[in-house]
């Protein structure tokens, strides 16, 4: 396997004023820190790009949308500072998506776990295939979905977030996620790309200034996330060093 594959990939293409960002990693589209940083940088860059009005966020392949944090990198964390730095990657990405002045459409073709659920929750509108089950498995590895919780709770409410978190070994169906508001639309797998493209095309024809103002309204009341998500990263960075977490991560890798 090449070094590029191990680090993952990030590709951006453009269709008129629509930017299509696709991330990928051979380990079920998981995120090593370097790939998280690249995606964050790309979202910030597109936010400043006046020729872009809408962003489509998608992942490679047909099975998993995103399996969250890289277990290989989690096992390499040796102290709280390293742990906080790693989990702050998700904090920076969620804040970049929140602060981006372009509407972000999520295209979810498969299952999502942990941080992947957080990324979905940070999208402004989400199309998902019926196979797109979700799970917050963090408690099973000795941590919790602390960094992504504000984004998930904002979309589905505290009660549903708690249900997902406390049933850490249980998949929630795509229909469940749709009923709770995590997904905006459920599309047949064969129609997913067309549905996403058609919706993005319609949005791109609207007044860009109106879209930007709408984005601000959608995210009103989340200004404290700049500091809150970093504080949550610190909590997770400490817990991942516990014996429970180390043993659980090794078992999950097996």
Phi, psi and omega per residue, in radians:
X1 nan 2.310 -3.087
X2 -1.268 2.791 3.105
X3 -1.057 -0.637 3.135
X4 -1.089 -0.716 3.127
X5 -1.137 -0.695 -3.134
X6 -1.103 -0.663 -3.130
X7 -1.371 -0.319 -3.082
X8 1.593 -3.134 -3.091
X9 -2.402 2.706 3.070
X10 -2.488 2.121 -3.102
X11 -2.208 2.446 3.117
X12 -2.217 2.297 3.067
X13 -2.282 2.891 -3.067
X14 -2.299 2.407 2.997
X15 -2.209 1.714 -3.017
X16 1.003 -2.036 -3.105
X17 -1.711 0.201 3.135
X18 -1.745 2.181 3.055
X19 -1.746 2.262 3.140
X20 -1.953 2.000 -3.105
X21 -1.906 2.163 -3.121
X22 -2.169 2.179 3.079
X23 -1.892 2.752 3.139
X24 -2.784 2.639 3.052
X25 -2.713 2.444 -3.091
X26 -1.078 -0.391 3.114
X27 -1.589 1.232 3.071
X28 0.931 0.665 3.122
X29 0.989 0.704 3.056
X30 -1.360 2.962 -3.057
X31 -2.058 1.824 2.836
X32 -1.241 2.807 -3.036
X33 -1.028 -0.687 -3.105
X34 -1.069 -0.694 3.129
X35 -1.221 -0.660 3.054
X36 -1.013 -0.798 -3.122
X37 -1.122 -0.679 3.127
X38 -1.119 -0.728 3.130
X39 -1.165 -0.713 3.096
X40 -1.041 -0.809 3.123
X41 -1.064 -0.717 -3.126
X42 -1.152 -0.740 3.113
X43 -1.080 -0.752 3.119
X44 -1.111 -0.681 3.140
X45 -1.138 -0.777 3.141
X46 -1.190 -0.520 3.094
X47 -1.079 -0.583 -3.122
X48 -1.530 -0.176 -3.063
X49 -1.407 1.904 -3.063
X50 -1.232 -0.262 3.138
X51 -1.527 -0.046 3.133
X52 -1.868 2.333 3.119
X53 -1.997 -0.466 -3.083
X54 -2.478 2.530 3.103
X55 -2.071 2.323 2.969
X56 -1.833 2.200 3.121
X57 -1.936 2.173 -3.070
X58 -2.516 2.994 3.096
X59 -2.238 2.898 -3.100
X60 -1.307 2.786 2.990
X61 1.423 -3.029 -3.076
X62 -2.140 -0.113 -3.048
X63 -1.716 -1.227 -3.058
X64 -1.778 2.357 2.997
X65 -1.292 -0.905 -3.141
X66 -2.913 2.302 3.139
X67 -1.767 0.261 3.032
X68 1.464 -2.529 -3.044
X69 -1.216 2.644 3.089
X70 -1.279 2.044 3.124
X71 -1.122 -0.579 3.114
X72 -1.040 -0.758 -3.136
X73 -1.279 -0.596 3.106
X74 -1.077 -0.662 3.132
X75 -1.234 -0.294 3.124
X76 -1.546 -0.152 3.129
X77 -1.179 2.225 -3.054
X78 -1.993 -0.261 -3.130
X79 -2.668 2.978 -3.081
X80 -1.086 -0.630 -3.139
X81 -1.085 -0.769 3.116
X82 -1.156 -0.687 3.138
X83 -1.123 -0.785 3.114
X84 -1.090 -0.723 -3.139
X85 -1.089 -0.744 -3.118
X86 -1.118 -0.892 -3.069
X87 -1.260 -0.356 3.060
X88 -1.183 -0.293 3.058
X89 -1.051 -0.753 3.078
X90 -1.193 -0.618 3.108
X91 -1.077 -0.795 -3.128
X92 -1.142 -0.668 3.139
X93 -1.152 -0.815 -3.135
X94 -1.090 -0.689 3.111
X95 -1.189 -0.605 3.093
X96 -1.143 -0.719 3.117
X97 -1.162 -0.685 3.126
X98 -1.156 -0.731 -3.083
X99 -1.448 -0.280 -3.127
X100 -1.014 2.278 -3.106
X101 -1.506 0.176 3.041
X102 -1.919 2.482 3.083
X103 -1.197 2.392 -3.103
X104 -1.954 2.113 3.110
X105 -1.760 2.143 3.110
X106 -1.559 2.388 3.065
X107 -2.054 1.878 -3.010
X108 -1.966 1.947 -3.058
X109 -1.773 -0.126 -3.082
X110 -2.803 -2.933 -3.019
X111 -1.125 2.657 3.103
X112 -2.363 2.425 -3.123
X113 -2.253 2.520 2.974
X114 0.904 -2.084 -3.119
X115 -0.981 -0.496 3.080
X116 -1.095 -0.647 3.076
X117 -1.155 -0.663 3.102
X118 -1.100 -0.701 3.111
X119 -1.124 -0.742 3.090
X120 -1.040 -0.779 -3.107
X121 -1.121 -0.458 -3.122
X122 -1.484 -0.129 3.035
X123 -1.310 2.712 -3.105
X124 -1.494 -0.439 -3.136
X125 -2.720 2.375 -2.992
X126 -2.318 2.233 2.976
X127 -1.781 2.358 -3.105
X128 -2.401 2.567 3.058
X129 -1.431 2.770 -3.135
X130 -1.064 -0.330 3.138
X131 -1.480 0.033 -2.989
X132 -1.509 1.120 3.080
X133 -1.238 2.777 -3.080
X134 -2.314 2.697 3.140
X135 -2.704 2.417 2.974
X136 -1.874 1.714 -2.999
X137 -1.695 0.144 -2.972
X138 -1.034 -0.708 -3.132
X139 -1.059 -0.510 -3.127
X140 -1.199 -0.342 3.090
X141 -1.960 0.356 2.970
X142 1.492 0.116 3.082
X143 -2.108 -2.643 3.099
X144 -2.746 2.867 -3.125
X145 -1.401 0.884 -2.961
X146 -1.169 -0.737 -3.096
X147 -1.196 -0.743 -3.053
X148 -1.511 -0.191 -3.058
X149 -0.934 -0.792 -3.132
X150 -1.024 -0.681 -3.141
X151 -1.204 -0.750 -3.127
X152 -1.182 -0.800 -3.138
X153 -1.100 -0.619 3.124
X154 -1.088 -0.600 -3.108
X155 -1.470 -0.787 -2.977
X156 -2.011 -0.085 3.134
X157 1.585 2.755 -3.099
X158 -1.113 -0.665 -3.072
X159 -1.124 -0.845 3.133
X160 -1.182 -0.645 3.082
X161 -1.057 -0.778 3.125
X162 -1.118 -0.679 3.101
X163 -1.054 -0.797 3.111
X164 -1.098 -0.760 -3.058
X165 -1.177 -0.755 -3.056
X166 -1.360 -0.321 3.033
X167 -1.815 1.089 -2.952
X168 -1.120 -0.381 3.138
X169 -1.694 0.087 -2.993
X170 -1.934 2.255 3.031
X171 -1.368 2.408 2.985
X172 -1.761 2.353 -3.052
X173 -1.199 2.807 3.074
X174 -1.068 -0.607 3.108
X175 -1.144 -0.710 3.062
X176 -1.014 -0.819 -3.130
X177 -1.109 -0.615 3.093
X178 -1.187 -0.794 -3.135
X179 -1.093 -0.578 -3.125
X180 -1.451 -0.234 3.089
X181 1.799 0.018 3.099
X182 -1.187 -0.717 3.060
X183 -1.774 2.445 3.104
X184 -1.506 -0.649 -3.089
X185 -2.483 2.393 2.950
X186 -1.745 2.171 -3.127
X187 -2.104 2.539 3.004
X188 -1.025 2.520 -3.067
X189 -0.929 -0.712 -3.092
X190 -1.251 -0.332 -3.136
X191 -1.788 -0.095 -2.978
X192 -0.983 -0.907 -3.079
X193 -1.128 -0.698 3.112
X194 -1.130 -0.723 3.138
X195 -1.111 -0.755 3.116
X196 -1.104 -0.814 -3.096
X197 -1.110 -0.756 -3.132
X198 -1.112 -0.724 3.133
X199 -1.163 -0.767 3.129
X200 -1.085 -0.680 3.133
X201 -1.101 -0.734 3.120
X202 -1.114 -0.790 3.134
X203 -1.061 -0.687 -3.063
X204 -1.148 -0.288 3.138
X205 -1.521 -0.173 3.137
X206 -1.386 2.895 3.115
X207 -1.066 2.052 -3.116
X208 -0.980 -0.637 -3.140
X209 -1.163 -0.663 3.113
X210 -1.166 -0.678 3.109
X211 -1.103 -0.719 3.140
X212 -1.138 -0.720 3.116
X213 -1.162 -0.619 3.104
X214 -1.150 -0.681 3.108
X215 -1.038 -0.747 3.120
X216 -1.053 -0.738 -3.121
X217 -1.167 -0.716 3.140
X218 -0.993 -0.640 -3.050
X219 -1.808 0.288 3.095
X220 -1.004 2.474 3.072
X221 1.502 0.154 -3.126
X222 -1.952 0.232 -3.052
X223 -1.039 -0.512 -3.102
X224 -1.251 -0.139 -3.130
X225 -1.107 -0.446 3.137
X226 -0.937 -0.754 3.130
X227 -1.664 -0.611 -3.067
X228 -1.054 -0.801 -3.071
X229 -1.169 -0.569 3.079
X230 -1.213 -0.681 3.069
X231 -1.074 -0.706 3.119
X232 -1.164 -0.615 3.095
X233 -1.095 -0.614 3.114
X234 -1.144 -0.709 3.106
X235 -1.081 -0.831 -3.121
X236 -1.145 -0.697 -3.136
X237 -1.077 -0.516 3.091
X238 -1.350 -0.775 -3.074
X239 -1.165 -0.545 -3.079
X240 -1.190 -0.228 3.113
X241 -1.508 -0.136 -3.100
X242 -1.156 2.702 3.092
X243 -1.038 -0.659 3.125
X244 -1.003 -0.857 -3.095
X245 -1.145 -0.743 -3.113
X246 -1.070 -0.785 -3.130
X247 -1.166 -0.736 -3.129
X248 -1.125 -0.716 3.136
X249 -1.116 -0.689 3.118
X250 -1.133 -0.690 3.124
X251 -1.166 -0.725 3.127
X252 -1.112 -0.656 3.134
X253 -1.120 -0.609 3.122
X254 -1.171 nan nan
